[in-house]
Amino acid sequence: MGPCVFIIFSFLLLFLETTTTNQSEAPGGGGGGKVVIRKCYNKERQALLHFKSHLQDSYDSDHLTTWRADEHDCCKWRGVKCNNQTGRVIKLEIRNYNLEGEIISRSLPNLCFLNHLDLSVNFLYGNIPTFIGSMTRLRYLDLSLNVFNGTVPRSIGLLTELRYLDLSINSLYGTIPLEFGNLTNLQVLYLSNVGSCRVENLEWLSRLSQLEALALDGISLAKQNHWVDVIMSLWKLSLVGLSGCELSQVIYPYSSSFLNSSSSSIVYLYLQNNNLTSSMNHWLFLLTNNNLSTLDLSGNMLDGIPKYIGSLCNLTYLYLNNISAIIEFPVFLNNLSRCTSLPLQWLDASHSQFAGPPSYKIQTLTNLTHLEMSSCNLGPSFPKWIQTLKNLVYLDISNNGISYTIPMEIWDMWPSQLICMNLSSNNISGKAPDLSLNFYNNSVIDLSSNGFYGQISNVSSAVASLNLSRNKFYGGISFLCQIVHGLLEFLDLSYNFLSGQIPDCLWHFKELKVLNLGHNNLSGRLPPSIGSLIQLEVLDLHKNGLFGELPLSIKNCTNLTTLILGANKFSSNVPVWIGEKLSWLYVLILRSNIFFGTIPLQLCQLQKLQILDLSMNHLHGTIPSCLDNLMSMVQKGLLPTQNVHSYSIEWYYSGGGLYDFQDDEYVDHAMIEWQGDEHEFFRNMGLLKSIDLSSNNLTGQIPYEITNLYQLISLNLSNNALLGEIPLTIGQMKQLETLDLSRNNLSGEMPLSMSGMSFLNHLDVSYNNLSGRIPSSTQLQSFPPSTYDGNTRLCGPPLTKKCTGDEESEPTSVNGKSGGDGEDIDEVWGCFKDWVYVTIMVFIANLQRKAVTEGVHSNIPMTEGVSTGGEAARENTDRGQRHRHRIFLPRSPPPSAASSGPTIRA
């Protein structure tokens, strides 16, 4: 064999070996009945593993468990799709995987054939990498709903094959690059709430002639004259989202040359929150056409709707909520009914004010299926014109000041038809209605915060969400045993006068996520069937007469995030299985019961716990030193959410989820002990991080480890028998606003480090055995002397008792005379306090200057656009979810802020 033949033969063997390592055979094809399916290439597998190595799963959801080095075929990995013939990775979709971290790995461009990249709904932060511009085969790129910061990379303009680009809901800033004008194949561009970005020149947009959907919500167009011309030039455009774009500030929104231009192609038009007045009618007319099906003018300053809106005879969805001016109801209806047959199905006018009675024109809205008019001042009588709307499936007239009874026929006039009935937050009176007739599968009933009374009896088995809280219902709750189809996901019967036992028939509520029976007169033991609520996330039984041990079966409710059992008569050791099995808990309130024994060390395993209240029980022993394992109290961040719900701009703009009950907002409320009083937290509970172990029989020293809970806002260890000194490192708990160590046996001096606790607004160390000088700080001297009562050996301001070594002789006045009168003493004391204040302010200023020079500023609120890793991601995710909760299950308004009320910083 000649040398050339040998070399060629060797290369041929090498080629065959390489080929066979990237392919396998599967039955079903021609040529012997088998089809060749290639496995992924090793280079691409390594690229994916390198990409994964810089990310972590925020909630241990194990979405990327298949991405393993020992699994050689990456085409089988979750979220990865390969071309069956070439084995090349062409699609990477890891949406909603709870991934946290930065995209610092430069391995992604090694996926040379990737055309679809979806990293949305995660906790990715840092800059969007500029190397993304080298992935030139991409046709689909979605980075929305993350916490990316920095500027939008100009290199994205190199992705000329892109058809879909979504950067919405991030924390980006700067200008939208002019290079976006190079994306001439783009069909969908979503930059909604991308951050604090601006547009310097909108001309680049006119080059995107293939564009069909555009969302620039939250990007200022205040300086973009003739922006209407640009929109009109995009003849394929069907969806336009320009909410919050400061359109009212544009001086010349359109040019005269477009007055006689061809009609718009827009079908979905969203212009809410632009402070628009009726002066916008001229250019709005240019953007509308007879194909328009959805129009959103919410949150503007209109004094009505333009007459020509009533001539849009295909208008199906109309949103006019939060209109600031008073709308004349008869004129409003007249303008809506200019078509022979108006197909309007969806009318949302919530939080707008209407005046005058409705005219007979209301009868022309016969296709109307969705009526949302909460907070529209429709009371005090029930608006009987609603009874003319025979096709309704969704009715929300909550918070309208309706104070009389409602017609009995209202409860059966939409038989098996309603998906939602929301009459909450009125003052409607009357006997418990029959809730068994009107409702369709997975429906929502909200009658909360009214004056309904009587026994609850007939409830449809089709109901998914039932809220009867804050009424005057009484009697038992055996009706639950009649709801047999298992569709119920949300049940709130709190704040009534219900009595008797909880029936042992909960086993069929397999989908129940929220169960609130708090603030009633229920008694007896918890039924064993409560453990069959395997989807349960919130269990609130606060303030009843329940007693006995907690059923062991509750440990099966492993999805619990909130467990509130306070103000009952439960008696047993605190179950160890709470810490071992309920790993998702972030609220645990067992206060005011008869729990005894020691605090189980297993509670330290609850790394997501943010609110722990074991106060007013019979616990003894020491405080566990392992409490610094409660990582949510150590690290910044909002409360965890198990399931970050799927979200997309198309879904949001199409009104998605409005029928879909959600419990995420609901868990953001609880009764919590705060500065000596019980407060009901309605909002921002996810920012509260609190430990209350007060009023027990705890002994031993305060473990120094507890001072590692850097993000703790409230700590109450009062009314125990604790010994020893206050930990010297307590000053590192700089976020503390409330600290109560009163009525213990603490001794020694107050640590000097406490002078740095600048957020402290409630302190009580009274009735201990503390001694020495009270440390000097703006905070510690601002509290009343009663803060330090019962510590006879404490001295120094604000106490009148002087410390050893202080000048005890009468001070000399400025004129050299003895300061024997009170005025001179007050003057010297005032000077001393001024000196203390100036000294402390200089000290703090030096600390802050040092922090800035080191690039660290721990007290910068996230709302100012500074994101430090994944902690702000949860805020962003929460912001994304708030888009879902358009106005669904309104809660009673929180009590007005009082000086003694809770203060939560963003």
RAJO-V460081 format. One record per residue. SS is DSSP state (H for helix, E for strand, - for the rest). NEAR is the number of other C-alpha atoms within 12 Angstrom. D_LAST is the distance of its C-alpha to the last C-alpha in Angstrom with 2 decimals. Layout:
BEGIN
ss,near,d_last
SS,NEAR,D_LAST
SS,NEAR,D_LAST
END
This chain:
BEGIN
ss,near,d_last
-,8,80.01
-,8,79.38
H,9,76.37
H,10,74.86
H,11,75.17
H,12,73.58
H,13,70.57
H,14,70.10
H,15,70.48
H,14,67.88
H,14,65.32
H,14,66.09
H,14,65.46
H,14,62.17
H,14,61.07
H,14,62.04
H,13,60.15
H,17,56.97
H,21,57.29
H,19,57.85
-,20,54.83
-,31,52.56
E,26,54.23
E,20,55.26
E,21,57.47
E,18,56.58
E,13,59.10
-,12,59.49
-,12,60.49
-,11,63.82
-,11,66.08
-,11,66.70
-,11,64.01
E,13,61.15
E,17,58.23
E,24,56.87
E,27,53.10
E,29,51.78
-,34,49.20
-,38,46.37
-,31,47.22
H,26,46.41
H,24,44.78
H,33,42.30
H,34,41.73
H,29,40.94
H,26,38.55
H,41,36.56
H,30,36.55
H,24,35.35
H,27,32.53
H,31,31.51
H,24,31.72
-,21,28.57
E,29,26.43
E,26,25.34
E,25,24.84
-,32,21.31
-,27,22.62
-,21,26.26
-,19,27.42
-,17,30.44
-,26,30.58
-,31,32.35
-,21,34.73
-,21,37.65
-,28,36.89
-,23,39.17
-,20,41.62
-,14,44.37
-,19,43.96
-,24,45.96
-,33,45.66
H,39,42.16
H,35,43.20
H,26,42.68
-,29,39.11
-,24,36.41
-,27,34.98
E,33,37.90
E,30,40.76
E,34,43.93
-,26,46.91
-,22,49.64
-,21,52.35
-,21,50.91
-,35,48.37
-,32,45.87
E,42,42.14
E,35,41.42
E,33,38.20
E,34,35.00
E,29,32.63
-,31,29.84
-,33,27.44
-,36,24.86
-,35,25.93
-,36,22.54
E,38,23.49
E,35,21.25
E,32,22.33
E,30,23.79
-,35,26.98
-,23,28.87
-,24,32.08
-,26,34.68
-,26,36.60
H,36,35.53
H,32,38.09
H,29,40.74
-,39,40.35
-,25,42.78
-,28,43.40
-,34,39.85
-,34,39.45
E,34,36.43
E,35,33.05
E,32,30.11
-,38,27.02
-,42,24.60
-,42,21.91
-,47,21.20
E,46,18.66
E,46,20.69
E,39,19.23
E,29,20.92
E,27,23.43
-,35,25.59
-,29,28.86
H,25,31.53
H,24,34.21
H,33,33.23
H,28,35.56
H,28,38.47
-,33,38.14
-,29,40.38
-,27,41.50
-,37,38.11
-,31,38.39
E,36,35.07
E,38,31.70
E,38,28.39
-,44,25.25
-,44,22.82
-,50,19.60
-,52,18.78
E,49,16.56
E,44,19.43
E,40,18.82
E,27,21.47
E,27,24.10
-,38,26.06
-,29,29.23
H,26,32.37
H,26,34.29
H,37,33.17
H,31,35.81
H,28,38.43
-,34,37.83
-,30,40.48
-,27,41.15
-,36,37.71
-,30,37.86
E,35,34.24
E,38,31.09
E,39,27.51
-,44,24.52
-,44,22.15
-,46,18.40
-,47,17.67
E,45,16.11
E,37,19.46
E,31,20.49
E,22,23.85
E,26,26.78
-,35,28.17
-,27,31.29
H,27,34.63
H,26,35.97
H,34,34.52
H,30,37.66
H,27,39.68
-,37,38.36
-,29,41.22
-,27,41.40
-,37,37.85
-,32,37.77
E,36,34.04
E,40,31.26
E,40,27.67
-,44,25.10
-,43,22.78
-,36,19.14
-,39,20.14
E,37,17.56
E,33,18.29
E,32,22.01
E,31,24.90
-,30,28.57
-,20,31.12
-,24,34.09
H,31,34.41
H,26,38.01
H,25,37.25
H,37,36.21
H,30,39.72
H,24,41.19
-,34,39.53
-,27,42.40
-,27,41.81
-,36,38.28
-,31,37.89
E,38,34.12
E,42,31.62
E,41,27.88
-,41,26.23
-,37,23.41
-,35,20.79
-,37,23.23
E,37,24.60
-,33,28.33
-,27,28.71
-,22,31.42
-,29,33.18
-,25,36.37
-,28,38.50
H,37,35.72
H,38,37.59
H,32,40.61
H,30,38.79
H,45,37.55
H,37,41.06
H,32,42.66
-,34,41.04
-,27,43.64
-,25,42.33
-,34,38.82
-,32,38.06
E,39,34.24
E,42,32.21
E,42,28.46
-,38,27.44
-,34,24.51
-,31,22.30
-,35,24.77
-,28,25.50
H,37,29.03
H,33,29.85
H,22,29.93
-,24,32.63
-,20,35.88
-,22,38.33
-,32,36.87
-,29,40.31
-,20,43.77
H,15,46.93
H,14,48.38
H,24,46.10
-,21,47.22
-,15,50.07
-,19,48.54
-,17,48.67
-,26,46.33
-,34,42.89
-,29,42.44
-,35,38.91
-,34,38.48
E,39,34.70
E,40,33.00
E,43,29.30
-,39,28.52
-,34,25.66
-,32,23.20
-,34,25.51
-,29,26.45
-,34,29.96
-,29,32.79
H,22,36.32
H,24,37.29
H,30,36.01
H,23,38.87
H,23,41.19
H,32,39.15
H,38,37.72
H,32,41.36
H,33,41.96
H,44,39.26
-,39,40.50
-,29,43.59
-,27,45.32
-,24,43.63
-,36,40.14
-,32,38.85
E,38,35.12
E,43,33.66
E,43,30.09
-,43,29.75
-,35,26.74
-,29,24.36
-,37,27.06
-,29,29.20
-,32,32.46
-,31,35.04
-,38,36.52
-,41,37.38
-,29,40.07
H,23,43.49
H,26,43.99
H,39,41.12
H,35,43.58
H,28,46.04
-,33,43.87
-,27,45.86
-,29,43.88
-,38,40.49
-,34,39.05
E,36,35.29
E,39,34.05
E,40,30.44
-,41,30.13
-,37,27.05
-,33,25.04
-,35,28.00
-,27,27.64
-,26,31.39
-,26,33.63
E,31,35.72
E,23,39.31
H,28,39.81
H,21,43.54
H,27,43.09
H,32,40.21
H,33,42.45
H,28,45.41
H,27,43.61
H,36,42.56
-,31,46.11
-,26,48.14
-,24,48.94
-,17,51.78
-,22,49.60
-,33,45.83
-,29,44.18
-,39,40.76
-,30,39.22
E,35,35.53
E,35,34.33
E,39,30.68
-,40,30.42
-,34,27.54
-,32,25.90
-,36,28.83
-,30,31.36
E,33,35.00
E,22,38.01
-,19,41.57
-,22,43.18
-,24,43.28
-,21,46.60
H,17,48.97
H,25,47.33
H,30,44.74
H,23,47.55
H,28,47.53
-,36,44.21
-,25,46.13
-,26,44.26
-,31,40.91
-,30,39.29
E,37,35.61
E,39,34.69
E,41,31.11
-,37,31.07
-,38,28.35
-,31,27.46
-,37,30.52
-,30,32.29
-,34,35.23
-,31,36.25
-,20,37.78
-,21,40.47
-,27,39.92
-,29,40.38
H,21,43.68
H,21,43.82
H,33,41.51
H,23,44.60
H,23,46.28
-,27,43.80
-,28,45.69
-,28,43.90
-,35,40.34
-,33,38.49
E,38,34.99
E,44,34.49
E,44,31.27
-,40,31.91
-,41,29.17
-,37,27.94
-,34,31.03
-,26,32.40
-,30,35.32
-,27,36.93
-,20,40.35
-,27,41.77
-,29,41.91
-,21,45.16
H,18,46.19
H,18,47.25
H,29,43.65
H,26,43.32
-,20,46.00
-,25,46.25
-,29,44.35
-,23,46.04
-,25,44.28
-,30,42.41
E,37,38.89
E,37,35.97
E,44,33.49
E,41,34.03
E,41,31.03
-,45,32.15
-,42,29.15
-,35,27.76
-,40,31.12
-,31,33.65
-,35,36.38
E,32,39.00
E,23,41.80
E,23,42.96
-,29,41.27
-,32,41.99
-,25,43.69
E,39,41.02
-,30,43.53
-,26,44.93
-,36,42.56
E,34,40.33
E,30,40.51
E,28,39.38
E,28,35.68
E,38,35.00
E,45,32.17
E,48,32.93
E,42,30.38
-,44,32.03
-,38,29.26
-,38,28.83
-,38,32.42
E,32,35.61
E,34,37.50
E,29,39.72
E,24,42.39
E,26,42.63
-,33,40.89
-,24,43.70
-,24,43.87
E,37,40.93
-,39,41.47
-,33,41.33
-,32,39.87
E,42,36.48
E,39,33.47
E,45,30.88
E,43,31.90
E,45,29.68
-,45,31.82
-,39,29.34
-,34,29.41
-,37,33.08
E,32,36.27
E,34,37.72
E,30,39.93
E,24,42.30
-,26,41.86
-,36,39.95
H,24,42.95
H,24,42.40
H,31,40.06
H,25,43.22
H,24,44.41
-,30,41.50
-,22,43.23
-,24,42.16
-,30,39.03
-,27,36.79
-,40,34.31
-,38,30.76
E,42,28.84
E,43,30.28
E,41,28.69
-,42,31.24
-,36,29.05
-,32,29.65
-,36,33.36
E,31,36.57
E,35,37.55
E,30,39.86
E,22,41.99
-,25,41.18
-,35,38.98
-,24,41.70
-,23,42.46
-,26,42.37
H,33,38.90
H,27,40.40
H,26,40.59
-,34,36.86
-,27,36.30
-,29,33.45
-,38,31.49
-,38,27.79
E,43,26.54
E,41,28.76
E,41,27.66
-,41,30.53
-,38,28.62
-,33,29.79
-,36,33.42
E,30,36.70
E,35,37.29
E,30,39.43
E,22,41.22
-,26,40.21
-,34,37.87
-,26,40.17
H,23,40.68
H,27,40.01
H,31,36.27
H,30,36.37
H,29,37.52
-,36,34.16
-,29,33.45
-,31,30.66
-,39,28.79
-,41,25.04
E,44,24.24
E,44,26.74
E,39,26.11
-,41,29.18
-,39,27.64
-,33,30.06
-,36,33.44
E,30,36.68
E,34,36.64
E,29,38.40
E,21,39.94
-,26,38.68
-,34,36.03
-,25,38.04
H,23,38.23
H,24,37.86
H,32,34.09
H,30,33.81
H,25,34.79
-,37,31.50
-,30,29.90
-,32,27.19
-,40,25.59
-,42,21.83
E,48,21.70
E,42,24.62
E,40,24.67
-,44,28.11
-,40,27.50
-,36,29.99
-,36,33.05
E,32,36.10
E,34,35.66
-,28,37.71
-,24,38.09
E,25,36.66
-,35,33.10
-,29,34.07
-,24,33.81
H,26,33.49
H,40,29.93
H,30,28.98
H,23,31.67
H,24,31.29
-,36,27.87
-,34,25.97
-,37,23.22
-,41,22.10
-,45,18.48
E,47,19.22
E,42,22.50
E,42,23.47
-,47,27.12
-,40,27.02
-,35,30.05
-,36,32.72
-,30,35.75
-,35,34.62
E,29,36.65
E,23,37.37
-,27,35.09
-,37,31.57
-,29,32.44
H,26,31.53
H,25,30.88
H,39,27.48
H,32,26.42
H,28,26.96
-,35,23.91
-,35,21.73
-,40,19.09
-,45,18.93
-,45,15.65
E,46,17.13
E,44,20.68
E,42,22.60
-,46,26.33
-,39,26.91
-,32,30.07
-,36,32.41
E,31,35.46
E,34,34.11
E,29,35.87
E,25,36.07
-,27,33.59
-,36,29.90
-,28,29.84
H,25,29.21
H,26,27.95
H,35,24.55
H,32,23.08
H,28,23.94
-,38,20.93
H,28,19.22
H,40,15.95
H,41,15.53
-,31,16.69
-,30,14.75
-,36,11.21
-,39,10.41
-,34,9.95
-,39,12.94
-,40,16.09
-,34,18.05
-,30,21.74
-,27,22.84
-,34,20.99
-,31,23.01
-,25,25.28
-,33,24.23
-,33,26.10
H,38,26.33
H,26,29.78
H,15,28.69
H,25,25.87
H,36,28.24
-,28,30.97
-,31,28.99
-,21,28.79
-,24,27.45
-,32,27.82
-,32,30.31
-,27,28.43
-,37,26.72
-,33,23.56
-,40,22.07
-,36,18.73
-,32,16.97
-,36,19.26
-,38,18.13
-,31,14.68
-,30,16.52
E,39,18.48
E,36,20.09
E,39,18.64
E,36,20.13
E,35,17.82
-,31,19.45
-,26,22.85
E,12,22.33
E,17,21.62
E,24,18.72
E,24,18.22
E,31,14.71
-,27,14.62
-,27,11.18
-,26,8.10
H,35,10.77
H,40,10.12
H,39,7.26
-,42,10.04
-,44,12.69
E,44,15.72
E,41,19.48
E,40,21.99
-,44,25.65
-,40,26.95
-,32,30.36
-,36,32.27
E,32,35.11
E,34,33.39
-,29,35.35
-,23,35.38
E,27,33.00
-,37,29.23
-,27,29.03
H,25,27.65
H,25,26.06
H,36,23.40
H,34,22.02
H,30,21.24
-,38,18.26
-,35,16.00
-,36,12.67
-,43,14.04
-,42,12.34
E,43,15.50
E,44,19.12
E,41,22.11
-,45,25.59
-,37,27.53
-,31,30.97
-,36,32.36
-,32,35.11
-,34,33.28
E,30,35.33
-,23,35.11
-,27,32.75
-,38,29.00
-,28,28.11
H,24,28.38
H,26,25.34
H,31,22.93
H,31,21.44
H,29,19.87
-,37,17.35
-,30,15.21
-,39,11.99
-,38,14.17
-,33,13.61
E,39,16.65
E,40,19.90
E,38,23.09
-,41,26.26
-,36,28.71
-,32,32.15
-,36,32.96
-,31,35.64
-,33,33.56
E,32,35.56
E,24,35.54
E,26,33.45
-,35,29.76
-,26,28.51
H,23,28.08
H,24,24.93
H,33,23.17
H,34,23.35
H,30,20.51
-,33,17.96
-,29,16.27
-,30,13.33
-,32,16.02
-,32,16.52
E,34,18.87
E,36,21.74
E,33,25.03
-,39,27.73
-,31,30.62
-,29,33.88
-,35,34.14
E,30,36.65
E,32,34.52
E,30,36.41
E,26,36.29
E,32,34.23
-,37,30.67
-,30,28.74
-,34,27.99
-,35,24.47
-,31,22.71
-,30,20.93
-,38,23.95
-,33,26.34
-,26,24.18
-,24,24.56
-,20,27.69
H,25,30.75
H,20,30.58
H,30,27.73
H,38,30.55
-,27,33.42
-,25,35.97
-,32,35.76
-,24,39.04
E,26,39.00
E,33,35.65
E,29,36.15
-,31,34.64
-,31,32.26
-,31,31.04
-,28,34.12
-,22,37.49
-,23,39.13
-,21,39.82
-,21,39.75
-,14,42.89
-,11,43.65
-,15,42.00
-,14,44.49
-,12,46.23
-,12,48.79
-,19,48.23
-,25,46.60
E,19,48.80
-,19,47.91
-,12,47.99
-,9,51.58
-,11,52.78
-,12,53.32
E,16,52.16
-,20,48.77
-,17,50.22
-,15,48.47
H,14,44.93
H,15,43.87
H,21,44.49
H,22,42.62
H,18,39.59
H,19,39.86
H,22,40.01
H,25,37.15
H,16,35.05
H,15,36.02
H,20,35.09
H,22,31.59
H,18,31.26
H,17,32.46
H,26,29.97
H,22,27.09
H,17,28.36
H,18,29.00
H,25,25.53
H,21,23.92
H,16,26.29
H,19,25.47
H,20,21.70
H,15,22.46
H,14,24.75
H,18,22.23
H,20,19.71
H,15,22.70
H,14,23.74
H,16,20.40
H,15,20.47
H,11,24.11
-,11,23.48
-,12,20.85
-,15,18.17
-,18,15.01
-,23,12.92
-,23,10.21
-,21,9.52
-,20,6.01
H,27,6.90
H,20,6.66
H,14,9.53
-,25,11.69
-,30,12.14
-,35,12.74
-,34,14.17
-,32,16.19
-,36,15.60
H,34,12.11
H,41,10.78
H,46,13.77
H,40,12.63
H,39,9.81
H,40,12.81
H,41,15.09
H,36,13.12
H,29,13.18
H,34,16.85
H,29,17.54
H,25,16.26
-,31,19.22
-,33,21.39
-,26,20.42
-,29,22.06
-,36,22.88
-,38,24.45
-,42,24.23
-,35,22.67
-,34,21.36
-,29,22.20
-,17,19.75
-,20,17.53
-,15,19.10
-,14,18.47
-,15,16.08
-,10,18.22
-,10,18.17
-,17,18.56
-,24,15.90
-,34,12.77
-,27,9.75
-,27,6.51
-,23,3.77
-,22,0.00
END
